[in-house]
Amino acid sequence: MQRSLVIGLEGQVLTPDERTWLGEMPPLGVILFSRNIGSTPQVCALIDEVRQCTGQPTWVAIDEEGGRVHRFPWPPFSDRVPARVYGRRYRRDAEATRRLVFEDALRTGMALKEMGFTHNCAPVLDLFLPEGDAIIGDRAFDEDPEVVEALGKAALEGYAQAGIEAVGKHFPGHGRADADSHVAVPHVHASLDTILREAQPFARLIGGGLHHVMTAHVVYDQVDEAVATCSSFWLREVLRGQMGFSGHVWSDDLCMRGVGEDPVDAAASALSAGCDVLLICQPEGVRLMYAHLRP
């Protein structure tokens, strides 16, 4: 399990415990949040210290979607518009909008790469569905899977050209969910056919450079009683089997309430279901995980 972990850090410098964990039981990677970010030199120094502790080319990830989900309070990150803005523009000028999304991802990716990041947990490939909880909302490009596919592909290409691995999220789709998975267990009351139709951006981009997919902490109750993150049906039968995905399956943050109260138990369930990258983003969850892993 240790080598599947991508862990959150407490602050802008490593704590003594973090140095010990990184040195003695290196995770696959770390993920940074606003609490870890003070300035460009500080972020570079933090990333360098992580890799000095692990002695490995450790992954460093972040959520830089644009719009309301960004971690750096300076350009080019703070100037990015929500994905939904591009969805509206696409209907007026598809080619120009694809180019704008590509350039935005390229510019963002280059800035991340320069600081030492390897992965960005974006783009959002969920649909914009007004009946869903607002946690997705304008983070999604559009309600039409074909528009989401086109703009998601442009984003993937921009990040790839910058040397950043993109993580498409949240499989098989969070847009229709009735709650925010940070604080509750969301449900989707829709048929398998409807869910698969709305998951087409994932299916189509798998052959177009999508090597990392993040799961949804959502129960699709007409299909399976488990949240997708912990569902072998969604991850092994649908994502791996039907869609032919051979890349890395990331859990969403296993400290979120959408997947239960115990991140250690959630990690075991996610790993068993088919996740091979386990996000533990909150410091207390990381502490619990390493207490579990250390003899």
N, C-alpha and C positions, 0 to 999 in steps of 0.2 A: 504493500500500500504506500509506503514511504516514497517510492520512486514515481508514484502517480500524483503526488501532491503539488499543488501550486498554492502557496500560502501568502496571506497578508502580513504586513509588518506593522509594528506599533506606531512608529513615528518617523522623524526625518533622519535619525541615526539608528543603527542597530543597538538593541539592548544586549546585555550580557547573555541572557537566555537565548536570544536569536543567534548570536555568534556561535554558541555551543551547538544548537540544533543544526545550523547550516554546516558547521564543520564536522560534526559527528554523524549526523543522519541527513545528508543533503536531500532536499526535495527536488522534484523536476524543475520547479520554478518558483518565482514570487510574483505577486501582483501588487501594484502601487495604487494608492487612492489619494485624495486631497490631503489627508493627514500626513502623508509622506513627502509632500511637495512644498518646498520653500523657494527655490531658485534653480536655474539650470545647472550651475556648478554643484549645488548640493545634491540634486538628483543624480548627476553623473558620479559623484563621490559615493553615494549610497549604493548605486548599482555596482560600481567597482568593488566596494567592500563586500557585497554579497558574493561576488564571484571569487574574491580572494579567500573568503571563508570556505566556500564549497570546493574550490580548486577545479571547477568545471565550468563549461560554457552554459551556465544556468539560464533557463528562460526567464525573461522579464516581461510581464504583460501589464496591460492597463485597459480601462474602458474609456475610449475617446470616440464617442459616436458623433459628436457635434450637437448643437442645440443645448438642451438642458442637462445632458449627460456628458460632462467634460471635467477634467481634473486639474488642468493647468489654467491659472487665472491670467494668462497672457497669450498674445497671438503666436502662431496661427490658430491655436486651440479655442480661445475664447471668442473668436470672431465667426465661428462656423454656424450656419443656420441649421434648424431642425430638418430631418429627412423629409418630412411632409412638404416642406417648401419646394423641394425638388420634384416631388410627385405632382404637385400642381403645375409647375413649369413644364414638366414632361408632356403634358397634354397640349400645350401650346407649341412646343418645339422640342421634339424628342431627341434629335441628334445633338443640339446645343446643350441640352440638359445632361445627357450622358457625358458629354465632355466636361461640363462643370463638376459633376460628381467625381469623375476620374481625376481631375486636377486638384480638387479638394482633398481626396484621399492620398494622392501623390505628395502634396505639400505637407499634409499631416504626417504621413508615413516617414518622409525624409527628416522631419523634425524629431520624431520619435527615435528613428534609427541613429541619429547623431548623438542622442543621449545614452544609447545602449539598449533600447527596448528591442524585443524580438517579436512580440505579438500584440495585436490590438483586438479587443473583444468587440468587434464590429465587422460588417454592418448588421443592423437589425433586418431580418428577413421575414418578420411577422407582418401581417396585414393590418392596415388601419381600419378598424371596425368600430363604429360609434357605439354599438351596444356593449362593447367590452369595457373593462375597467380602464381608467385613465393612465395607469402605469405605463402602457405602451403609447397610445395616442399618437402625438406628432413625432415620436421616435421612429415610426414606420413610414416608408415612402408613400404607400398608397393602399387602397382596398383591392386593387386589381393585381392578381399574382403575376401577370405578364409585365406590368410596370415595375413591380418589386424585383422581379428577375432581372430586367434590363438595367435598372439602376444599381442593384446589388452587384451585378457583374462588373459594371464600371468601377465601383468602389474596390472590388477584389483586384482588378487590374491595376488600379492606382497604388494600392498598398503593396502589391507584388513588385511593381517596378521600383518602389522605394526600398525593397528588401524587408518588408514587414509581413508576417503571417497574419492573415485576417481570420477571425473566428465568427462565423455566421450564427445568429441566434434568433429565436429560442425554439428549437425543434420539439414537436412538429408545428408549433404556432401558439403564440401567447395572446394574439390580438383579440380573440373571442372570449378570453377568460373573464370570469366574473369577480375577481379580486386581485389584489396586489400580493404576489407570492413572497414579498419581503416580510409580510405581517400575518398572512393567512394562507390556507390551502385553497387555491382557486380551482374552479371546475369549468369545464366546457361541456355543454349539453348539445352535442351535435353528432351526427352519424359519422362512421368511418369514411364514407365517400366524401362527405363535406370536408372533413379534416385533411384528407389526402389531397383534395383539390386545392385547398388553401396552403398546403405544404409544398406546392409545386416549385416555388423558388428554390427550396433546398434541393429537391430532386434534380432540377435542371442545371443548377450550378455545380453539382458534384462533378460533372464532367467538364466543368469550365474553370477549374482552379480552386474550388472550395475544399481545403484540406483539413479544416477544423470546424466542428459544429458543436454549439452549446445547447444543452437540453433545457426544456421548460419544466419548472416545478408546478405542473398543472395535471389534474386528473381529468381525463377524457372519459366520462363515466359511462358512455354507451359502448366503450371499447375495452377498457381495462380499469380495474379499481386502484391501481398504483399510479403515483405521479410518474410522468414520463421519464424523469431522471432515474427512477428506480424500476423501470418497466422493461423487461427483456423483450416484450412484444414490440414496443416502439423502437428500441435500440438495436436489437439483434434481428428481429423478423422484418421490420419495416426499413429502418435506416441502413443497416448492413445488408440485409437480404434483398428486399424489393428494390431499394434505391442504389445498391451497389457501392455504398460508401466504404472506403478503405483507409480513411484518415483517422484523426484523433477525435474522440467523442469527449467533450468537456462537460462536466456537471456545471450547472449554475452554482452559486455560492451555497455550500452545505450548512452554513449558519443561518440561512433564511428559514422562516417559519413554514414556508410552503412545503418543506421536505421533512418537517418534524422538529423536535426539541433537542435532539442529541446529534451533533455533527459527526461524532465517531460512528454511531449506528448508521446515520445517513450515508456516510462514506462507504461503509461495508456494503450497504444495499445497492448503492450506485455502481460500485465496482463489480458486484455480482451481476448486475443487470446489463453491463456492457460499457460503462464509462471507463476510459483509461486515463483521463485527466480529472483530478478531484480538486475543486476550488474550495479552500477554507480561508475565507477572507477576513474574519474578525479575530483580533488578537486572543480573545478568550477561547475561541474555537481552536486556534492553533495550539494554545497551551494544553487544552484537553487532548488534542490529537497526539502531541508529543509525549504527554504523560501516559497515554495508552500504548504508544510504540516503544518507549524505553523500558527495558526490563526492570 
